[in-house]
C-alpha cells in the first residue's frame, strides 16, 4: 500500500455526514473529509473523492474556496465550464459560483474555505444546488 492509499483509507474512516435536510431535495451526503481546523476564519480540510464519483454543481453563497489537488485527476465543473485537474493543480472558486466534480481516478485535495467554511457554527449550511 503506497502513501496515497494509506491516506485514502484513513479519510474513508474520518468522514463527515452533512444533513442537508434544510435543502429542498432533503438528502444526506457523506464526505470523505478530514477537517484540519480554522486559521484566520478559513476552514482547512483534506478531501478524498473516489474514482467515478460525480458531484453535481452546487453553490456556496458566502464561502470562497481554494483547491490544491494532491493526487488524482478529473474535471472541476465551474460555472458551466469543465476544467481538467491533475496532481499539482490549483483552482479558486469564487463565492456564489456553481461548482462540482467528475472524478476519473481516486483524488485527494486540500480545500480552503473562507468565512469559516460551509458548516457554520450556528449549524447552518452554506450549500445549495443550482
N, C-alpha and C positions, 0 to 999 in steps of 0.2 A: 504494500500500500504506500503510495507516494504522499508527499506533504499535502497536496491539494485534496486527495481522497480523505486523509485524516481530518482536515478542516471541514470538509463537506459532511462527514459523519458526525462530527461534533455539532455542527449547525442544525442538522436534522433533529438532534435531541434538544436543542435550545431554540425552540420556535416560539413565535408569538401568535396567539389566536386573537384576531381582531373581529369583534362582534359588530357587524355593520347593520344591525337591526334598525338603526336610526335612518338608514338609507331606504329609498323606495323599493329596491329589489330584495331587501332583507335576507342576507345570507351571511355565512361565516367564512372568513378566509384564514388559512393557515400560512404564515410566512416563516420560512427558514431564515430567521433574522436574529442576530446577536446584538443586543443594544450595548454599546460601549459607554454611553453616557453623554452628558451635556457639557459643552465648553462654550462659554460666551453665548448662551442661548441657541447653540447649534447642536442638533442631535446627530451623533455619530453611530453608525451601525454597519455590521458586515452582513450582507445578504447573499443567500445561496438560492439560485433558481435551477431546477433540474432540466436536463435535455428534453426538448419537445414541449416545454411549457409555453403557453400563450397567456399573457396577462393583458386583458383588454385595456385600451386607453382610459385613463382616469385623470382626475384633476385635484390638485391641492391648491385651494384658493389663496392661502396665506403663506405657504411654505415653498420657498425656492429650494431646488435640490442640485447637488453636485454628485456625479457618479464617477468613480475611478474603477475601471474594470481590471481585476487582478488575474482572472483566468476565464476561459471560455470564449464563445462568440455567438453572435446572433444579430438581431435588429432591435434598435430602440425606435418605437413608433412615436414620433414627436410632432404634434400639430399636423397630422396627415402625411408627414414625410417618413420614410424608412431610412434610418441612419445605421449603417453597419458598425458593429463594435467588435473588438478583439482585445486580448491582453494588452494593457497599456493605454487604452482609450480613455479620455477624459471628456465628460459631457456635462453641460449646465442645462437645467430645466427651469425656466422662469416660473414663478408663482402664477397660477391660472392657466398654464399650458397643459393640454391633453398629452399624456404620455403612457406608453405601455411597452411590453416586451414580447418578442418572438425569439425563443432560445433554441439554438441549433446544437450546442453541447453544454454540459454542466458548466455553470457560470457562477463566479464569485466576484462581488464588487463591494467597495466601500461607498456607503450612502451618507451624505451630509445634508441635513435638512435645516433650513433657517427657522426661526420662530419657535424653537423648542421641538420641532418635529411634527409628525402628523397626529400622534396621540397626545392630546393636550392634557395638562394636569387636571383640568376640570372634567375630564373623561369624555370630552367631545372629540370628534374625529374630523380632521381637515382632509376629507376624502369624498369624492363623488364621481360618478360616471358621467360621460358626456351627455 
